[in-house]
Amino acid sequence: MENSEKTEVVLLACGSFNPITNMHLRLFELAKDYMNGTGKYRVIKGIISPVGDAYKKKGLIPAHHRVIMAELATKNSKWVEVDTWESLQSEWVETAKVLRHHQEKLEASNCDNRQDSPTLERPGRKRKWTEQRQDFSQKKSPQPKMKGMPEVKLLCGADLLESFGIPSLWKSEDIAQIVGGYGLICITRAGNDAQKFIYESDVLWKHRSNIHLVNEWITNDISSTKIRRALRRGQSIRYLVPDLVQEYIEKHNLYSSESEDRNAGVILAPLQRNTEEAKS
Amino acid sequence: MKSPIPVVLLACGSFNPITNMHLRMFEVARDYLHQTGVYQVIKGIISPVNDNYGKKDLVAAHHRVAMARLALQTSDWIQVDSWESEQAQWMETVKVLRHHRSELLRSLPQMEGPGDKALSLAPAAVPELKLLCGADVLKTFQTPNLWKDEHIQEIVEKFGLVCVGRAGHDPKGYILESPILRRYQRNIHLAREPVQNEISATYIRRALGQGQSVKYLLPDAVITYIKDHKLYTRDSP
């Protein structure tokens, strides 16, 4: 198939990135190889979107540190970049909305390119413009799939997929929107229950053709939780996170038992919001 | 408190190519030994095996040494040693250990100064050389004809073993099943890797052969070297 006939895909990973690890970076590499290997897609970009502080997760350190670490980690990547929009919002933003933001931003910039507008080609200008623009494009009906437009898809690990089953964590319409409107690329361990999980959920099963399960054949358990634990115990995290990230963590002494107590006893923003909405 | 015993860790293997997991093994072992309060790790040595080892898919030693050197550019305590790879023949691990111990001892008198009367005051400063390996190596001690019993005995009796856990391996079980290992188990240190990440070189070679990304599984500098020299392509020698 010619490149021009392939659907261009932008991979979006949402999460705490507290801190970013080599495992997060591997998800992108595996997903890109897989999608390109189908012959139907061409991955053109990866976006890392660290969650805002209002998410209120236990142990979550300030977003600016998490953003800088993600930027350091992707410094040597030609195709993965960090986007701060989500982290700069004062309220926690649903993942479905983050997807919408990036899809609209893509469409806007794609239109710009087609019109070949000279003012918008100037570096540094583009971002501001698209950010203003999204205010009045927000009321558009969701996902009018334009032909030839790149598609934003959510990239995640099996843990995110399975979190769809946690009560009040996700709105059911958001899940339908994510898998139906955008699509999911989920990296799972060989022999994992992801397939069964999809089978047991009506909404996931309905949109199963939009859920790409990618097998990871080697154990890669570099979770941020384990990294923080090792740091609190004074153990080395070298070769588990990029060197620049490790240096940044040490320089700013980011993770300690105090930082782990941040938001202790606070209800996670999605749980708080979704429970309130259910009551009203 | 007694001053800690200095330790040098030696890892033997193919390093075909070196991966982040090999590098992690050193970090985990050092953390473990330091937490015992008894040891102070002063150096790590990576010794890539000789070409005559005859293992399938083994690329030339000078490449494996160069890749290890690139991977260790940013480490301030681990080094590559090419002595083993430069010998005319493959040699048993115990002989590599003997060589490095004699090198270590040879470098000692210089540190203490010639004819110094204080010489006898610091006998504890003689570093111990220990073999560093993954739990999978401990298992190979049971494979018939792979190791000579007297070599296993010399390794655990005269040197010592630091063994880093791997998923699917039961190092304690391996020790209990082997009379020699059981006898010298105080010389065998089992360090647990708190963060499982299995990056086998076999997997890396396969991924490279299939044209898939191996980024973040081994240092960028090593990946660049592999690409530049077209190593591990499907039809590589």
Chai-1 contact restraints between the chains, C-beta under 6 A:
chainA,res_idxA,chainB,res_idxB,connection_type,confidence,min_distance_angstrom,max_distance_angstrom,comment,restraint_id
A,N22,B,Y216,contact,1.0,0.0,6.0,A-B,restraint_1
A,L25,B,Y216,contact,1.0,0.0,6.0,A-B,restraint_2
A,R26,B,Y216,contact,1.0,0.0,6.0,A-B,restraint_3
A,E29,B,S213,contact,1.0,0.0,6.0,A-B,restraint_4
A,E29,B,K215,contact,1.0,0.0,6.0,A-B,restraint_5
A,D33,B,Q212,contact,1.0,0.0,6.0,A-B,restraint_6
A,D33,B,S213,contact,1.0,0.0,6.0,A-B,restraint_7
A,N76,B,D220,contact,1.0,0.0,6.0,A-B,restraint_8
A,I218,B,E198,contact,1.0,0.0,6.0,A-B,restraint_9
A,I218,B,Y203,contact,1.0,0.0,6.0,A-B,restraint_10
A,T219,B,A167,contact,1.0,0.0,6.0,A-B,restraint_11
A,T219,B,Q196,contact,1.0,0.0,6.0,A-B,restraint_12
A,T219,B,E198,contact,1.0,0.0,6.0,A-B,restraint_13
A,N220,B,N197,contact,1.0,0.0,6.0,A-B,restraint_14
A,D221,B,V195,contact,1.0,0.0,6.0,A-B,restraint_15
A,D221,B,Q196,contact,1.0,0.0,6.0,A-B,restraint_16
A,I222,B,V195,contact,1.0,0.0,6.0,A-B,restraint_17
A,I222,B,N197,contact,1.0,0.0,6.0,A-B,restraint_18
A,K226,B,V195,contact,1.0,0.0,6.0,A-B,restraint_19
A,A230,B,P194,contact,1.0,0.0,6.0,A-B,restraint_20
A,Q235,B,D31,contact,1.0,0.0,6.0,A-B,restraint_21
A,S236,B,E27,contact,1.0,0.0,6.0,A-B,restraint_22
A,S236,B,D31,contact,1.0,0.0,6.0,A-B,restraint_23
A,R238,B,E27,contact,1.0,0.0,6.0,A-B,restraint_24
A,Y239,B,N20,contact,1.0,0.0,6.0,A-B,restraint_25
A,Y239,B,L23,contact,1.0,0.0,6.0,A-B,restraint_26
A,Y239,B,R24,contact,1.0,0.0,6.0,A-B,restraint_27
A,L240,B,V195,contact,1.0,0.0,6.0,A-B,restraint_28
A,D243,B,T74,contact,1.0,0.0,6.0,A-B,restraint_29
